[in-house]
Amino acid sequence: MNETLILLLSEAPDGPVRWAFLSEGRVTLADMATDESGLEAVAERAAAAKLIAAVLPGECVAMRALPAPPKGQGQFRAAVGYLLEDELAENLDHVHVASMRHPSGAGVALAVKKPVLEGWLEALSETGISPDVVTADFALLPMTPGRAVFVETADRVIGAVGLSGFAMDRPLADELVSSLIDDENISDIVVYGGSAIDAGGRQGVSVERRAALFDEALFRTYAAGLQSAPNLRQGPYRKRRDWRAAAGPWRRVAVLAAASLAALTLSTVAATMRDLRTADRLEEETRALHEAAFPDAAGADPRAHARQILAAGGGRPLFLALTNNLADSVEENGGVEIDRIRYNASRGDYSVNLRFRDISQFEALKRALASRGLNAAEAGGVVRTGGAYRGELRVSFS
């Protein structure tokens, strides 16, 4: 499904979670779970979403901007790490820092305590949901030098001031806003809801007041900010996709057939088997899935058919070897995402539709495939769509 799922988290997994599915900028379904366990009801629909974003309350995330960051990514991360360490008064060993380069050229970094991030990732995983993006609520507001955007509620303020962000309870937040506007040389202020925030009589500062952001309007605003928001799923917390599963019915039938065969073989050794019902169940699942995936081969023995598929191309297990090498190459190049993947058994190759932000990431993937003995031929040209590039590779053994 072409949907985005946004989860508005609490500071801890035992708190409520507001969520909404959006498609083409409109909310298609929304509700609130009293805690993370209530999300199990939407896990199946979430698995089909094109993007899942988990949004942490800004009170548990820190943000810092560098006007002129070092060019090297390692130096950039080290610089923001030291700055955040001073600001948070927290050892960096206990803090996860994620960084990105803003279109203005400045560097932006988010920091969160590792137990907070790990607690939520584990809790969501237990419900069957794995977010692609984890960020802070204020990081989803438009961030532009010289401009401030505030979302006011009765007890809280979320703000993006220049390239800095915060979220804080009132009335402390009201006192902070005034100093931030001065420090960031703000000339343009946008306020959603409320009336407490103003320019304080400053000359040359305009204030635009808009309707309060609640429910669908809030989710739409956050969805619009996802493309430019820093993502905490970097480094050790980067989401790893299992593209072997994306290979579709070929992979699933092969795995089930192998599992069924192994179960039936081992069933003769009673001491190593739980009981024969396991093998029977796997056999039934294999046949049902085989018939659904290969209607032309309905009634054929799944194991014999799977061996025939896997032996394509010179009598060796070409499919699994190709799948594993492709999956490993994609995992090494985290900036490249697979949109669609198709396997052609007669040719013994994959057609892979890719999305990436930089041409160098595309070239790096081709080199990684070549280092594993794979031939990666471009099928058509690379096309730029919005803020990303799209291309297609035909991958086969050289």
Contacts in CASP RR format, 6 or more apart in sequence:
PFRMAT RR
TARGET T0000
AUTHOR 0000-0000-0000
METHOD contacts of the structure
MODEL  1
MNETLILLLSEAPDGPVRWAFLSEGRVTLADMATDESGLEAVAERAAAAK
LIAAVLPGECVAMRALPAPPKGQGQFRAAVGYLLEDELAENLDHVHVASM
RHPSGAGVALAVKKPVLEGWLEALSETGISPDVVTADFALLPMTPGRAVF
VETADRVIGAVGLSGFAMDRPLADELVSSLIDDENISDIVVYGGSAIDAG
GRQGVSVERRAALFDEALFRTYAAGLQSAPNLRQGPYRKRRDWRAAAGPW
RRVAVLAAASLAALTLSTVAATMRDLRTADRLEEETRALHEAAFPDAAGA
DPRAHARQILAAGGGRPLFLALTNNLADSVEENGGVEIDRIRYNASRGDY
SVNLRFRDISQFEALKRALASRGLNAAEAGGVVRTGGAYRGELRVSFS
1 23 0 8 1.000
1 45 0 8 1.000
1 48 0 8 1.000
1 49 0 8 1.000
1 50 0 8 1.000
2 23 0 8 1.000
2 24 0 8 1.000
2 50 0 8 1.000
3 21 0 8 1.000
3 22 0 8 1.000
3 23 0 8 1.000
3 28 0 8 1.000
3 45 0 8 1.000
3 48 0 8 1.000
3 49 0 8 1.000
3 50 0 8 1.000
4 21 0 8 1.000
4 22 0 8 1.000
4 23 0 8 1.000
4 49 0 8 1.000
4 50 0 8 1.000
4 51 0 8 1.000
4 52 0 8 1.000
4 53 0 8 1.000
4 223 0 8 1.000
4 226 0 8 1.000
5 19 0 8 1.000
5 20 0 8 1.000
5 21 0 8 1.000
5 22 0 8 1.000
5 42 0 8 1.000
5 45 0 8 1.000
5 46 0 8 1.000
5 49 0 8 1.000
5 51 0 8 1.000
5 52 0 8 1.000
5 53 0 8 1.000
5 129 0 8 1.000
6 19 0 8 1.000
6 20 0 8 1.000
6 22 0 8 1.000
6 53 0 8 1.000
6 55 0 8 1.000
6 219 0 8 1.000
6 222 0 8 1.000
6 223 0 8 1.000
7 17 0 8 1.000
7 18 0 8 1.000
7 19 0 8 1.000
7 39 0 8 1.000
7 52 0 8 1.000
7 53 0 8 1.000
7 54 0 8 1.000
7 55 0 8 1.000
7 124 0 8 1.000
7 129 0 8 1.000
7 131 0 8 1.000
8 17 0 8 1.000
8 18 0 8 1.000
8 19 0 8 1.000
8 55 0 8 1.000
8 137 0 8 1.000
8 222 0 8 1.000
9 17 0 8 1.000
9 54 0 8 1.000
9 55 0 8 1.000
9 56 0 8 1.000
9 57 0 8 1.000
9 120 0 8 1.000
10 16 0 8 1.000
10 17 0 8 1.000
10 57 0 8 1.000
11 56 0 8 1.000
11 57 0 8 1.000
11 59 0 8 1.000
11 60 0 8 1.000
11 116 0 8 1.000
12 116 0 8 1.000
13 35 0 8 1.000
13 36 0 8 1.000
13 119 0 8 1.000
13 120 0 8 1.000
13 123 0 8 1.000
14 35 0 8 1.000
14 36 0 8 1.000
15 34 0 8 1.000
15 35 0 8 1.000
15 36 0 8 1.000
16 32 0 8 1.000
16 33 0 8 1.000
16 34 0 8 1.000
16 35 0 8 1.000
17 32 0 8 1.000
17 33 0 8 1.000
17 35 0 8 1.000
17 36 0 8 1.000
17 38 0 8 1.000
17 39 0 8 1.000
18 30 0 8 1.000
18 31 0 8 1.000
18 32 0 8 1.000
19 30 0 8 1.000
19 31 0 8 1.000
19 32 0 8 1.000
19 33 0 8 1.000
19 39 0 8 1.000
19 42 0 8 1.000
20 27 0 8 1.000
20 29 0 8 1.000
20 30 0 8 1.000
20 216 0 8 1.000
20 219 0 8 1.000
21 27 0 8 1.000
21 28 0 8 1.000
21 29 0 8 1.000
21 30 0 8 1.000
21 42 0 8 1.000
21 45 0 8 1.000
21 49 0 8 1.000
22 28 0 8 1.000
22 219 0 8 1.000
22 220 0 8 1.000
22 223 0 8 1.000
25 220 0 8 1.000
25 223 0 8 1.000
26 216 0 8 1.000
26 220 0 8 1.000
27 215 0 8 1.000
27 216 0 8 1.000
27 219 0 8 1.000
27 220 0 8 1.000
29 42 0 8 1.000
29 45 0 8 1.000
30 215 0 8 1.000
30 216 0 8 1.000
30 219 0 8 1.000
33 39 0 8 1.000
33 41 0 8 1.000
36 120 0 8 1.000
36 123 0 8 1.000
36 124 0 8 1.000
36 126 0 8 1.000
36 127 0 8 1.000
37 126 0 8 1.000
37 127 0 8 1.000
38 127 0 8 1.000
39 46 0 8 1.000
39 124 0 8 1.000
39 127 0 8 1.000
39 128 0 8 1.000
39 129 0 8 1.000
40 127 0 8 1.000
40 128 0 8 1.000
42 129 0 8 1.000
43 127 0 8 1.000
43 128 0 8 1.000
43 129 0 8 1.000
46 52 0 8 1.000
46 128 0 8 1.000
46 129 0 8 1.000
47 128 0 8 1.000
51 132 0 8 1.000
51 133 0 8 1.000
51 226 0 8 1.000
52 129 0 8 1.000
52 130 0 8 1.000
52 131 0 8 1.000
52 132 0 8 1.000
52 133 0 8 1.000
53 131 0 8 1.000
53 132 0 8 1.000
53 133 0 8 1.000
53 134 0 8 1.000
53 135 0 8 1.000
53 222 0 8 1.000
53 223 0 8 1.000
53 226 0 8 1.000
54 120 0 8 1.000
54 124 0 8 1.000
54 131 0 8 1.000
54 133 0 8 1.000
54 134 0 8 1.000
54 135 0 8 1.000
55 134 0 8 1.000
55 135 0 8 1.000
55 136 0 8 1.000
55 137 0 8 1.000
55 140 0 8 1.000
55 222 0 8 1.000
56 112 0 8 1.000
56 116 0 8 1.000
56 120 0 8 1.000
56 134 0 8 1.000
56 135 0 8 1.000
56 136 0 8 1.000
56 137 0 8 1.000
56 232 0 8 1.000
57 136 0 8 1.000
57 137 0 8 1.000
57 167 0 8 1.000
58 136 0 8 1.000
58 137 0 8 1.000
58 138 0 8 1.000
58 158 0 8 1.000
58 166 0 8 1.000
58 167 0 8 1.000
59 167 0 8 1.000
59 168 0 8 1.000
59 169 0 8 1.000
60 112 0 8 1.000
60 113 0 8 1.000
60 116 0 8 1.000
61 110 0 8 1.000
61 111 0 8 1.000
61 112 0 8 1.000
61 136 0 8 1.000
61 138 0 8 1.000
61 139 0 8 1.000
61 232 0 8 1.000
62 84 0 8 1.000
62 87 0 8 1.000
62 88 0 8 1.000
62 110 0 8 1.000
62 111 0 8 1.000
62 112 0 8 1.000
63 108 0 8 1.000
63 109 0 8 1.000
63 110 0 8 1.000
63 111 0 8 1.000
63 136 0 8 1.000
63 138 0 8 1.000
63 139 0 8 1.000
63 164 0 8 1.000
63 165 0 8 1.000
63 166 0 8 1.000
63 230 0 8 1.000
64 80 0 8 1.000
64 83 0 8 1.000
64 84 0 8 1.000
64 87 0 8 1.000
64 108 0 8 1.000
64 109 0 8 1.000
64 111 0 8 1.000
64 164 0 8 1.000
65 102 0 8 1.000
65 106 0 8 1.000
65 107 0 8 1.000
65 108 0 8 1.000
65 109 0 8 1.000
65 162 0 8 1.000
65 163 0 8 1.000
65 164 0 8 1.000
66 76 0 8 1.000
66 79 0 8 1.000
66 80 0 8 1.000
66 83 0 8 1.000
66 106 0 8 1.000
66 107 0 8 1.000
66 108 0 8 1.000
66 109 0 8 1.000
67 106 0 8 1.000
67 107 0 8 1.000
68 106 0 8 1.000
69 76 0 8 1.000
69 79 0 8 1.000
69 80 0 8 1.000
69 101 0 8 1.000
69 105 0 8 1.000
69 106 0 8 1.000
69 107 0 8 1.000
70 76 0 8 1.000
70 79 0 8 1.000
73 99 0 8 1.000
76 99 0 8 1.000
76 101 0 8 1.000
76 107 0 8 1.000
77 97 0 8 1.000
77 99 0 8 1.000
77 109 0 8 1.000
80 97 0 8 1.000
80 99 0 8 1.000
80 107 0 8 1.000
80 109 0 8 1.000
81 92 0 8 1.000
81 97 0 8 1.000
81 109 0 8 1.000
81 111 0 8 1.000
83 109 0 8 1.000
84 92 0 8 1.000
84 95 0 8 1.000
84 97 0 8 1.000
84 109 0 8 1.000
84 111 0 8 1.000
85 91 0 8 1.000
85 92 0 8 1.000
85 95 0 8 1.000
88 95 0 8 1.000
88 111 0 8 1.000
90 113 0 8 1.000
94 113 0 8 1.000
94 114 0 8 1.000
94 115 0 8 1.000
95 111 0 8 1.000
95 112 0 8 1.000
95 113 0 8 1.000
95 114 0 8 1.000
96 111 0 8 1.000
96 112 0 8 1.000
96 113 0 8 1.000
96 114 0 8 1.000
96 117 0 8 1.000
96 232 0 8 1.000
96 236 0 8 1.000
96 237 0 8 1.000
97 109 0 8 1.000
97 110 0 8 1.000
97 111 0 8 1.000
98 109 0 8 1.000
98 110 0 8 1.000
98 111 0 8 1.000
98 230 0 8 1.000
98 231 0 8 1.000
98 232 0 8 1.000
98 233 0 8 1.000
98 234 0 8 1.000
99 107 0 8 1.000
99 108 0 8 1.000
99 109 0 8 1.000
99 110 0 8 1.000
99 230 0 8 1.000
99 234 0 8 1.000
100 107 0 8 1.000
100 108 0 8 1.000
100 109 0 8 1.000
100 230 0 8 1.000
100 231 0 8 1.000
101 107 0 8 1.000
101 108 0 8 1.000
102 108 0 8 1.000
102 143 0 8 1.000
102 163 0 8 1.000
102 228 0 8 1.000
103 228 0 8 1.000
104 144 0 8 1.000
104 145 0 8 1.000
104 163 0 8 1.000
106 145 0 8 1.000
106 163 0 8 1.000
107 163 0 8 1.000
108 143 0 8 1.000
108 163 0 8 1.000
108 230 0 8 1.000
109 230 0 8 1.000
110 135 0 8 1.000
110 136 0 8 1.000
110 139 0 8 1.000
110 230 0 8 1.000
110 232 0 8 1.000
112 136 0 8 1.000
112 232 0 8 1.000
117 134 0 8 1.000
117 232 0 8 1.000
117 237 0 8 1.000
118 237 0 8 1.000
120 134 0 8 1.000
121 131 0 8 1.000
121 134 0 8 1.000
121 237 0 8 1.000
124 130 0 8 1.000
124 131 0 8 1.000
130 239 0 8 1.000
131 233 0 8 1.000
131 239 0 8 1.000
132 233 0 8 1.000
132 239 0 8 1.000
133 226 0 8 1.000
133 229 0 8 1.000
133 231 0 8 1.000
133 233 0 8 1.000
134 231 0 8 1.000
134 232 0 8 1.000
134 233 0 8 1.000
134 237 0 8 1.000
135 226 0 8 1.000
135 229 0 8 1.000
135 230 0 8 1.000
135 231 0 8 1.000
135 232 0 8 1.000
136 165 0 8 1.000
136 167 0 8 1.000
137 158 0 8 1.000
137 167 0 8 1.000
137 222 0 8 1.000
138 158 0 8 1.000
138 159 0 8 1.000
138 160 0 8 1.000
138 165 0 8 1.000
138 166 0 8 1.000
138 167 0 8 1.000
139 160 0 8 1.000
139 165 0 8 1.000
139 229 0 8 1.000
139 230 0 8 1.000
140 221 0 8 1.000
140 222 0 8 1.000
140 225 0 8 1.000
140 226 0 8 1.000
140 229 0 8 1.000
141 149 0 8 1.000
141 151 0 8 1.000
141 158 0 8 1.000
141 159 0 8 1.000
141 160 0 8 1.000
141 165 0 8 1.000
141 221 0 8 1.000
141 225 0 8 1.000
142 149 0 8 1.000
142 160 0 8 1.000
142 225 0 8 1.000
143 149 0 8 1.000
143 160 0 8 1.000
143 162 0 8 1.000
143 163 0 8 1.000
143 165 0 8 1.000
143 228 0 8 1.000
144 162 0 8 1.000
145 162 0 8 1.000
145 163 0 8 1.000
145 184 0 8 1.000
146 162 0 8 1.000
146 184 0 8 1.000
146 185 0 8 1.000
146 186 0 8 1.000
146 187 0 8 1.000
146 188 0 8 1.000
147 162 0 8 1.000
147 186 0 8 1.000
147 187 0 8 1.000
147 188 0 8 1.000
147 189 0 8 1.000
147 190 0 8 1.000
148 159 0 8 1.000
148 160 0 8 1.000
148 161 0 8 1.000
148 162 0 8 1.000
148 180 0 8 1.000
148 181 0 8 1.000
148 184 0 8 1.000
148 186 0 8 1.000
148 188 0 8 1.000
148 189 0 8 1.000
148 190 0 8 1.000
149 159 0 8 1.000
149 160 0 8 1.000
149 189 0 8 1.000
149 190 0 8 1.000
149 192 0 8 1.000
150 157 0 8 1.000
150 158 0 8 1.000
150 159 0 8 1.000
150 160 0 8 1.000
150 177 0 8 1.000
150 189 0 8 1.000
150 190 0 8 1.000
150 191 0 8 1.000
150 192 0 8 1.000
150 197 0 8 1.000
151 157 0 8 1.000
151 158 0 8 1.000
151 159 0 8 1.000
151 192 0 8 1.000
151 193 0 8 1.000
151 213 0 8 1.000
151 218 0 8 1.000
152 191 0 8 1.000
152 192 0 8 1.000
152 193 0 8 1.000
152 194 0 8 1.000
152 196 0 8 1.000
152 197 0 8 1.000
152 212 0 8 1.000
153 212 0 8 1.000
154 170 0 8 1.000
155 169 0 8 1.000
155 170 0 8 1.000
156 167 0 8 1.000
156 168 0 8 1.000
156 169 0 8 1.000
156 170 0 8 1.000
156 173 0 8 1.000
157 167 0 8 1.000
157 168 0 8 1.000
157 170 0 8 1.000
157 173 0 8 1.000
157 174 0 8 1.000
157 177 0 8 1.000
157 197 0 8 1.000
158 166 0 8 1.000
158 167 0 8 1.000
159 165 0 8 1.000
159 166 0 8 1.000
159 167 0 8 1.000
159 177 0 8 1.000
161 177 0 8 1.000
161 180 0 8 1.000
161 181 0 8 1.000
161 184 0 8 1.000
161 186 0 8 1.000
162 184 0 8 1.000
162 186 0 8 1.000
164 180 0 8 1.000
164 184 0 8 1.000
166 173 0 8 1.000
166 176 0 8 1.000
166 180 0 8 1.000
167 173 0 8 1.000
168 176 0 8 1.000
170 196 0 8 1.000
174 196 0 8 1.000
174 197 0 8 1.000
177 197 0 8 1.000
178 200 0 8 1.000
180 186 0 8 1.000
181 189 0 8 1.000
181 199 0 8 1.000
181 202 0 8 1.000
181 205 0 8 1.000
186 205 0 8 1.000
187 204 0 8 1.000
187 205 0 8 1.000
187 206 0 8 1.000
188 205 0 8 1.000
188 206 0 8 1.000
188 208 0 8 1.000
189 197 0 8 1.000
189 198 0 8 1.000
189 199 0 8 1.000
189 205 0 8 1.000
189 206 0 8 1.000
189 207 0 8 1.000
189 208 0 8 1.000
190 207 0 8 1.000
190 208 0 8 1.000
190 210 0 8 1.000
191 197 0 8 1.000
191 207 0 8 1.000
191 208 0 8 1.000
191 209 0 8 1.000
191 210 0 8 1.000
192 210 0 8 1.000
192 211 0 8 1.000
192 212 0 8 1.000
192 213 0 8 1.000
193 209 0 8 1.000
193 210 0 8 1.000
193 211 0 8 1.000
193 212 0 8 1.000
193 213 0 8 1.000
194 209 0 8 1.000
194 212 0 8 1.000
195 209 0 8 1.000
197 207 0 8 1.000
198 207 0 8 1.000
199 205 0 8 1.000
199 206 0 8 1.000
199 207 0 8 1.000
211 217 0 8 1.000
213 221 0 8 1.000
227 387 0 8 1.000
233 239 0 8 1.000
238 334 0 8 1.000
240 331 0 8 1.000
241 330 0 8 1.000
241 331 0 8 1.000
241 337 0 8 1.000
241 338 0 8 1.000
242 327 0 8 1.000
243 323 0 8 1.000
243 326 0 8 1.000
243 327 0 8 1.000
243 330 0 8 1.000
243 331 0 8 1.000
243 338 0 8 1.000
243 341 0 8 1.000
244 251 0 8 1.000
244 323 0 8 1.000
244 324 0 8 1.000
244 327 0 8 1.000
245 251 0 8 1.000
245 252 0 8 1.000
246 338 0 8 1.000
246 341 0 8 1.000
247 323 0 8 1.000
247 341 0 8 1.000
247 343 0 8 1.000
248 293 0 8 1.000
248 343 0 8 1.000
249 289 0 8 1.000
249 292 0 8 1.000
249 293 0 8 1.000
249 294 0 8 1.000
250 293 0 8 1.000
250 309 0 8 1.000
250 319 0 8 1.000
250 343 0 8 1.000
250 345 0 8 1.000
251 323 0 8 1.000
252 289 0 8 1.000
252 293 0 8 1.000
253 286 0 8 1.000
253 289 0 8 1.000
253 290 0 8 1.000
253 293 0 8 1.000
253 294 0 8 1.000
253 302 0 8 1.000
253 305 0 8 1.000
253 306 0 8 1.000
253 309 0 8 1.000
254 306 0 8 1.000
254 309 0 8 1.000
254 310 0 8 1.000
254 319 0 8 1.000
254 320 0 8 1.000
256 282 0 8 1.000
256 285 0 8 1.000
256 286 0 8 1.000
256 289 0 8 1.000
256 290 0 8 1.000
256 302 0 8 1.000
257 286 0 8 1.000
257 290 0 8 1.000
257 302 0 8 1.000
257 303 0 8 1.000
257 305 0 8 1.000
257 306 0 8 1.000
258 306 0 8 1.000
259 282 0 8 1.000
259 286 0 8 1.000
260 279 0 8 1.000
260 282 0 8 1.000
260 283 0 8 1.000
260 285 0 8 1.000
260 286 0 8 1.000
260 302 0 8 1.000
260 303 0 8 1.000
261 303 0 8 1.000
263 273 0 8 1.000
263 278 0 8 1.000
263 279 0 8 1.000
263 282 0 8 1.000
263 283 0 8 1.000
264 279 0 8 1.000
264 283 0 8 1.000
266 272 0 8 1.000
266 273 0 8 1.000
267 273 0 8 1.000
267 276 0 8 1.000
267 279 0 8 1.000
273 279 0 8 1.000
286 302 0 8 1.000
286 303 0 8 1.000
287 299 0 8 1.000
287 302 0 8 1.000
290 297 0 8 1.000
290 300 0 8 1.000
290 302 0 8 1.000
290 305 0 8 1.000
291 298 0 8 1.000
291 299 0 8 1.000
294 300 0 8 1.000
294 305 0 8 1.000
297 305 0 8 1.000
309 319 0 8 1.000
309 345 0 8 1.000
310 317 0 8 1.000
310 318 0 8 1.000
310 319 0 8 1.000
310 320 0 8 1.000
311 317 0 8 1.000
311 318 0 8 1.000
312 318 0 8 1.000
312 319 0 8 1.000
312 345 0 8 1.000
312 346 0 8 1.000
312 348 0 8 1.000
313 348 0 8 1.000
318 348 0 8 1.000
318 397 0 8 1.000
319 343 0 8 1.000
319 345 0 8 1.000
319 348 0 8 1.000
321 397 0 8 1.000
322 343 0 8 1.000
322 348 0 8 1.000
322 349 0 8 1.000
322 350 0 8 1.000
322 374 0 8 1.000
322 395 0 8 1.000
322 396 0 8 1.000
322 397 0 8 1.000
323 343 0 8 1.000
323 350 0 8 1.000
325 369 0 8 1.000
325 372 0 8 1.000
325 373 0 8 1.000
325 374 0 8 1.000
326 350 0 8 1.000
326 352 0 8 1.000
326 369 0 8 1.000
326 374 0 8 1.000
326 395 0 8 1.000
328 372 0 8 1.000
329 365 0 8 1.000
329 368 0 8 1.000
329 369 0 8 1.000
329 372 0 8 1.000
329 374 0 8 1.000
330 336 0 8 1.000
330 338 0 8 1.000
330 365 0 8 1.000
332 368 0 8 1.000
333 361 0 8 1.000
333 364 0 8 1.000
333 365 0 8 1.000
333 368 0 8 1.000
334 361 0 8 1.000
335 356 0 8 1.000
335 357 0 8 1.000
335 358 0 8 1.000
335 361 0 8 1.000
336 354 0 8 1.000
336 355 0 8 1.000
336 356 0 8 1.000
336 361 0 8 1.000
336 362 0 8 1.000
336 364 0 8 1.000
336 365 0 8 1.000
337 354 0 8 1.000
337 355 0 8 1.000
337 356 0 8 1.000
338 352 0 8 1.000
338 353 0 8 1.000
338 354 0 8 1.000
338 355 0 8 1.000
339 353 0 8 1.000
339 354 0 8 1.000
339 355 0 8 1.000
339 390 0 8 1.000
340 352 0 8 1.000
340 353 0 8 1.000
341 350 0 8 1.000
341 351 0 8 1.000
341 352 0 8 1.000
341 353 0 8 1.000
342 350 0 8 1.000
342 351 0 8 1.000
342 352 0 8 1.000
343 349 0 8 1.000
343 350 0 8 1.000
344 350 0 8 1.000
344 351 0 8 1.000
347 396 0 8 1.000
348 396 0 8 1.000
349 394 0 8 1.000
349 395 0 8 1.000
349 396 0 8 1.000
350 393 0 8 1.000
350 394 0 8 1.000
350 395 0 8 1.000
350 396 0 8 1.000
351 379 0 8 1.000
351 392 0 8 1.000
351 393 0 8 1.000
351 394 0 8 1.000
351 395 0 8 1.000
352 392 0 8 1.000
352 393 0 8 1.000
352 394 0 8 1.000
352 395 0 8 1.000
353 390 0 8 1.000
353 391 0 8 1.000
353 392 0 8 1.000
354 362 0 8 1.000
354 365 0 8 1.000
354 390 0 8 1.000
354 391 0 8 1.000
354 392 0 8 1.000
354 393 0 8 1.000
355 388 0 8 1.000
355 389 0 8 1.000
355 390 0 8 1.000
355 391 0 8 1.000
356 362 0 8 1.000
356 365 0 8 1.000
356 388 0 8 1.000
356 389 0 8 1.000
357 387 0 8 1.000
357 388 0 8 1.000
357 389 0 8 1.000
358 389 0 8 1.000
359 382 0 8 1.000
359 389 0 8 1.000
362 382 0 8 1.000
362 389 0 8 1.000
362 391 0 8 1.000
365 376 0 8 1.000
365 393 0 8 1.000
366 376 0 8 1.000
366 393 0 8 1.000
369 375 0 8 1.000
369 376 0 8 1.000
369 393 0 8 1.000
369 395 0 8 1.000
370 376 0 8 1.000
370 398 0 8 1.000
373 397 0 8 1.000
373 398 0 8 1.000
374 395 0 8 1.000
374 396 0 8 1.000
374 397 0 8 1.000
374 398 0 8 1.000
375 395 0 8 1.000
375 396 0 8 1.000
375 397 0 8 1.000
375 398 0 8 1.000
376 393 0 8 1.000
376 394 0 8 1.000
376 395 0 8 1.000
377 393 0 8 1.000
377 394 0 8 1.000
378 391 0 8 1.000
378 392 0 8 1.000
378 393 0 8 1.000
378 394 0 8 1.000
379 391 0 8 1.000
379 392 0 8 1.000
379 393 0 8 1.000
379 394 0 8 1.000
380 391 0 8 1.000
380 392 0 8 1.000
381 391 0 8 1.000
381 392 0 8 1.000
382 389 0 8 1.000
382 390 0 8 1.000
382 391 0 8 1.000
383 389 0 8 1.000
383 390 0 8 1.000
383 391 0 8 1.000
384 390 0 8 1.000
END
